[in-house]
Structures are given as structure tokens and as C-alpha cells.
Amino acid sequence: MPDILESLAQIVGTADVLTGDDRFNRRSEWETHQPCRARAIVRPTTTQHVSEIMRTCHAFGQTVVPYGGLTNLVQGCATTPADIALSFQKMNQIEEVDSTDHTMTAQAGVTMQQAQERAEMEDLFFPVDIGARGSCMVGGNVSTNAGGTKVIRHGMMRDSVLGLEVVLADGTILDSMNRFLKNNSGFDLKQLFIGTEGVLGLITRIVFRLDVLPKSHNVAFLACSDYAQVVSVFKRAKQALGGGLCGFEVMWDNFVHQVVEPIGSLRAPVAPEYPFYIIVESMGSQPHTDDAAFEAAMFELMESDLVADGMLAKSAGERADIWSIRHEVEWVVSEAFVFDVSLPIAAANEYVNIITRRVQADIVDARIAAFGHLGDNNIHISVLTSDRSAQNSECAQKHIYESLLPYKGAISAEHGIGLEKRQWLSISRTAAEIELMKTLKRTLDPGNILNPGKVIDAA
Ligand SMILES: Cc1cc2nc3c(=O)[nH]c(=O)nc-3n(C[C@H](O)[C@H](O)[C@H](O)COP(=O)(O)OP(=O)(O)OC[C@H]3O[C@@H](n4cnc5c(N)ncnc54)[C@H](O)[C@@H]3O)c2cc1C
């Protein structure tokens, strides 16, 4: 019987079975820059290749870790020397954009940015956008059910997927490439593979639902003196802007003040002396009326006692300047323990105060930064400390996740579970839910060869 690597080389060619330094020189994790330790990286170009690879791995009992753009933040692509990494890098074709039905059909290895730019060429809009757009791949985005900055208006990745083609653990090709908005013909099987991080099947092709390209784009930067005001501004903005509201981002003060002058290098749109800052973003298809409605809504807020100070962007450059503060905050706090939780909007500040107290009681020099997609119930928390030991990491996780319990919060809003959050899953999911996840895993992948150990322990 041939060695498994020889069998895989017969499927994709020797140049696309990377071993030795070819494999070691590639990283496998965004955060740690860990080199890839897989037995080999295999790079198929077609669904048929993926099917044959899985049939072979199934026969050999060989474990397989799917690699998209490797930008996940939860050790979802963690790989041992016993694993084969299956990279979608070469499945990078956009097959079709249908400008009547507003759909895009793409292979899993197309980057999000490629999909966005191709949609724009047809005056259409790819509805999900995240900071990692240049590196992450649409197959990875679907596998993680990615969120980002436009969820209030367009939903998560799941809401933009009409159909999927998936290869199962035994190599079976499941063609579920629905193209219609309405299709209630039996079970909607694609949902099994969206957000399940490659543990139930490999996504090879996707039919996306696109939107029309927005013609108006408005952004405002607001400052509030207390959190009750933030919540009221959210309610008012939703009422005034309706379906046009696409982003409501909130940043707590201590890190905004680090990135704007005089401490940081960015120009603050308003005096940096408030505890909360908000970015409100709206898009629409009627520039003249949309711009006027946005301006009226923001001026009304600024004249009310809900907003202490504010500024409306008057150009694409000013919109970019406002967003650069949010993106800079993200980088300032990236050298930290990073969390991504969901909870009721009204409770977010109380929660931040509670975890700050609990974490600082146990980690002497810890500072907490909170910011994120508050309009989607989602905040990112960074715990900054000079001692990023495993013990402090565990301590921060315990406080941040256990403090969610009274709010029935989610330990992962958008980043997924991977290996990193697996031990905390029972905070957000019941025992019956976790058992059903394991039953699905054992049914679809009885040999436990697909991304083993991620999300749940089904061994
Ligand atoms: C700077 C930065 C900003 C980010 N911002 C956001 C944000 O705003 N919102 C958000 O949701 N996330 C965000 N992320 C996290 C990350 O970008 C997303 O989770 C993204 O969707 C991952 O895509 P990827 O192609 O990199 O997938 P990978 O990291 O390669 O893989 C993710 C998971 O999916 C599996 N997988 C990959 N491809 C396939 C496939 N074809 N079939 C089956 N399984 C597969 C992998 O095994 C892994 O478990 C950010 C990350 C960074 C670095």
C-alpha cells in the first residue's frame, strides 16, 4: 500500500503536497505566528480533488485541518505533526456574478476583498466586511459565520449564504448549491456547515446573496458623558435611520485617549475628555435624501442632552479618519488577552465594570479595554498586562466568561470556539445542546478526522 503522502501527491501533484521547510516556513496562526507543524500541506484546486483527498484520508484514518486565510483568533487551525493541513489557497475562482438575481458563486479560497471588489464591478455589494478582508477567505468566513461592522443592517455571514457545496469526511460531495431566496424543499442542510468551523465538512463552493451597491455613505463620531446616554443614542439612531443604520460602534475612553492627540498620533474629531465614544454609520440608495436625513438625525442628537459633543464626516477622507481611530484602538489592544462576547446592550457597561474589578483583583497591573460592535450586542474586551502567563490567561478567561452567566451572555459573539474557548462552551450552551453537537459530529465524521478537537471534544 502506498504511503498516504504518495497517494495525495497522485491526486494534486507533488508540487502541491508541501513538506519540510516548504511547510514549516508558513505560519498556522495569526496571533502566535506559530510555524505550520502539519505532516504536510495539501493544496487542491477542484472539488473533485478535495473529495479524493478526503476519501484517501478516511481510508487511512488521517486527520485533516482545513486552512482558509488563517486569520481566526481562537486556534481554529491549530495543527499537530500528525495532521494533514488542507489549504484552500488554490481554490480561488469567482465563477459567476448574476446581476439579475444578485448572487455570486465562488470557490472557498477567494479572499473576502476579492469578492467585495468583484461585486462592486457589477454595482453590487458583498454584505460582510471585517478588518482581515485582504487575507481571510470566503470559505473561512462561512465556516466561522463571520460578523464585522455591518451586521445591524446585513446580518452575519449566514444571512448572505444561499447555497453551499461541501465535501464530507468520507469524500462524499454534497451539492446544496441553492440560488434562490425561497427554497423550503426539506431540510436546509447548509446550516450544518455554517459556523461549525470545519468539524462537520469542508466547504468547497458557495452561492452568496449580494445587495445593491450603496450610493450614500454617512459617518458621525459622537461622545457621551454616561452609558445611559449611549443606550438612548442607539435607540434614537435606530428609529431615525431605520434600515439605513449599518454600524453602531462604541469605544470606552481609556484606549481612545491612547490613540488620539496629545498621547497618540491621530487627530480627535472631538475633545478627548469623555468616557464613551460612538461611531454611527449609515448607507442607502438615495444620496440626496439619505444625507439630509442622517444630518438631521445627528444634529437632533447633538442638540439633545444625550450627546456631549460630535462631528459629522463631510468627505470620504473624514469618514476614513473616524474609522482609523476604531482600527487603531484594535491594534493598540492586540498585544493582550482578547475576548469577544455578546450580552444585552443595556448591561454592557455594568459587565465591563464587574470584570474590571474581578480581573484587577487577581492580576495586579491589568487594564481593561472595551470596544466593539455594541449595536450587535457584541463587545471586544482586551486585558492588558505585563505578565501574559498561562496562569493569568486562565484567570482572565474565568472572570470574563463566568461573569456572563447572570446575563445569559455568549462566550463567542463572532470569532467562534476553536480550541481556545472549548472548555467554556457550557457557559453559553446547555448540556443537551452540546450533546447534540457531539451526536452530529459522530454521525457525519465517525472517525473524528475533520478538524479534531475544535469546538467540541467528540473523541
Ligand atoms: C485584524 C482582524 C480583524 C478581524 N475582525 C473580525 C470581525 O470583525 N468579525 C469576525 O467575525 N471575525 C473577525 N476576525 C476573525 C477572522 O478574520 C474571521 O474568523 C474569518 O472569518 C476567518 O477566515 P479565514 O479564511 O482566515 O479562516 P481560518 O482562520 O483559516 O479558519 C477558520 C476556521 O474555519 C475552518 N475552515 C477554513 N476554511 C474552511 C473551509 N473551506 N471549509 C471548512 N472549514 C474551513 C478552519 O479550520 C478554522 O476552524 C478578525 C481577524 C483579524 C486578524
The ligand as an SDF file (V2000), in Angstrom:
LIG
                    3D

 53 58  0  0  0  0  0  0  0  0999 V2000
   -7.4260   42.0070   12.0800 C   0  0  0  0  0  0  0  0  0  0  0  0
   -8.5560   41.0320   12.2460 C   0  0  0  0  0  0  0  0  0  0  0  0
   -9.8570   41.5150   12.3150 C   0  0  0  0  0  0  0  0  0  0  0  0
  -10.9150   40.6180   12.4510 C   0  0  0  0  0  0  0  0  0  0  0  0
  -12.1840   41.1160   12.5350 N   0  0  0  0  0  0  0  0  0  0  0  0
  -13.2190   40.2540   12.6170 C   0  0  0  0  0  0  0  0  0  0  0  0
  -14.5520   40.7530   12.6680 C   0  0  0  0  0  0  0  0  0  0  0  0
  -14.8070   41.9560   12.6860 O   0  0  0  0  0  0  0  0  0  0  0  0
  -15.5520   39.8510   12.7130 N   0  0  0  0  0  0  0  0  0  0  0  0
  -15.3190   38.4970   12.6920 C   0  0  0  0  0  0  0  0  0  0  0  0
  -16.2870   37.7100   12.6990 O   0  0  0  0  0  0  0  0  0  0  0  0
  -14.0670   37.9890   12.6940 N   0  0  0  0  0  0  0  0  0  0  0  0
  -13.0180   38.8280   12.6420 C   0  0  0  0  0  0  0  0  0  0  0  0
  -11.7380   38.3370   12.6260 N   0  0  0  0  0  0  0  0  0  0  0  0
  -11.5140   36.8800   12.7290 C   0  0  0  0  0  0  0  0  0  0  0  0
  -11.3200   36.1580   11.3660 C   0  0  0  0  0  0  0  0  0  0  0  0
  -10.8610   37.0410   10.3860 O   0  0  0  0  0  0  0  0  0  0  0  0
  -12.6190   35.5040   10.9060 C   0  0  0  0  0  0  0  0  0  0  0  0
  -12.9480   34.4620   11.7980 O   0  0  0  0  0  0  0  0  0  0  0  0
  -12.5770   34.9390    9.4780 C   0  0  0  0  0  0  0  0  0  0  0  0
  -13.8840   34.6200    9.0600 O   0  0  0  0  0  0  0  0  0  0  0  0
  -11.6820   33.7100    9.3280 C   0  0  0  0  0  0  0  0  0  0  0  0
  -11.4900   33.4480    7.9450 O   0  0  0  0  0  0  0  0  0  0  0  0
  -10.1860   32.6700    7.4390 P   0  0  0  0  0  0  0  0  0  0  0  0
  -10.3060   32.4240    5.9830 O   0  0  0  0  0  0  0  0  0  0  0  0
   -8.9710   33.3610    7.8850 O   0  0  0  0  0  0  0  0  0  0  0  0
  -10.3730   31.2960    8.1810 O   0  0  0  0  0  0  0  0  0  0  0  0
   -9.2960   30.3760    9.0100 P   0  0  0  0  0  0  0  0  0  0  0  0
   -8.7330   31.1960   10.0900 O   0  0  0  0  0  0  0  0  0  0  0  0
   -8.3180   29.8420    8.0100 O   0  0  0  0  0  0  0  0  0  0  0  0
  -10.2360   29.2570    9.5060 O   0  0  0  0  0  0  0  0  0  0  0  0
  -11.2710   29.4980   10.4240 C   0  0  0  0  0  0  0  0  0  0  0  0
  -11.9340   28.1580   10.8040 C   0  0  0  0  0  0  0  0  0  0  0  0
  -12.6530   27.6380    9.6940 O   0  0  0  0  0  0  0  0  0  0  0  0
  -12.0860   26.4010    9.2290 C   0  0  0  0  0  0  0  0  0  0  0  0
  -12.0990   26.4820    7.7680 N   0  0  0  0  0  0  0  0  0  0  0  0
  -11.4260   27.3640    6.9790 C   0  0  0  0  0  0  0  0  0  0  0  0
  -11.7870   27.1910    5.6970 N   0  0  0  0  0  0  0  0  0  0  0  0
  -12.6960   26.1940    5.6620 C   0  0  0  0  0  0  0  0  0  0  0  0
  -13.4590   25.5670    4.6370 C   0  0  0  0  0  0  0  0  0  0  0  0
  -13.3720   25.9440    3.3490 N   0  0  0  0  0  0  0  0  0  0  0  0
  -14.3070   24.5650    4.9680 N   0  0  0  0  0  0  0  0  0  0  0  0
  -14.4320   24.1640    6.2650 C   0  0  0  0  0  0  0  0  0  0  0  0
  -13.7410   24.7230    7.2670 N   0  0  0  0  0  0  0  0  0  0  0  0
  -12.8950   25.7360    6.9810 C   0  0  0  0  0  0  0  0  0  0  0  0
  -10.7070   26.3340    9.8710 C   0  0  0  0  0  0  0  0  0  0  0  0
  -10.2660   25.0180   10.0960 O   0  0  0  0  0  0  0  0  0  0  0  0
  -10.9350   27.0850   11.1750 C   0  0  0  0  0  0  0  0  0  0  0  0
  -11.5330   26.2420   12.1240 O   0  0  0  0  0  0  0  0  0  0  0  0
  -10.6570   39.2020   12.5170 C   0  0  0  0  0  0  0  0  0  0  0  0
   -9.3500   38.7320   12.4640 C   0  0  0  0  0  0  0  0  0  0  0  0
   -8.3040   39.6310   12.3350 C   0  0  0  0  0  0  0  0  0  0  0  0
   -6.9070   39.0720   12.2630 C   0  0  0  0  0  0  0  0  0  0  0  0
  1  2  1  0
  2  3  1  0
  2 52  2  0
  3  4  2  0
  4  5  1  0
  4 50  1  0
  5  6  2  0
  6  7  1  0
  6 13  1  0
  7  8  2  0
  7  9  1  0
  9 10  1  0
 10 11  2  0
 10 12  1  0
 12 13  2  0
 13 14  1  0
 14 15  1  0
 14 50  1  0
 15 16  1  0
 16 17  1  0
 16 18  1  0
 18 19  1  0
 18 20  1  0
 20 21  1  0
 20 22  1  0
 22 23  1  0
 23 24  1  0
 24 25  2  0
 24 26  1  0
 24 27  1  0
 27 28  1  0
 28 29  2  0
 28 30  1  0
 28 31  1  0
 31 32  1  0
 32 33  1  0
 33 34  1  0
 33 48  1  0
 34 35  1  0
 35 36  1  0
 35 46  1  0
 36 37  1  0
 36 45  1  0
 37 38  2  0
 38 39  1  0
 39 40  1  0
 39 45  2  0
 40 41  1  0
 40 42  2  0
 42 43  1  0
 43 44  2  0
 44 45  1  0
 46 47  1  0
 46 48  1  0
 48 49  1  0
 50 51  2  0
 51 52  1  0
 52 53  1  0
M  END
$$$$
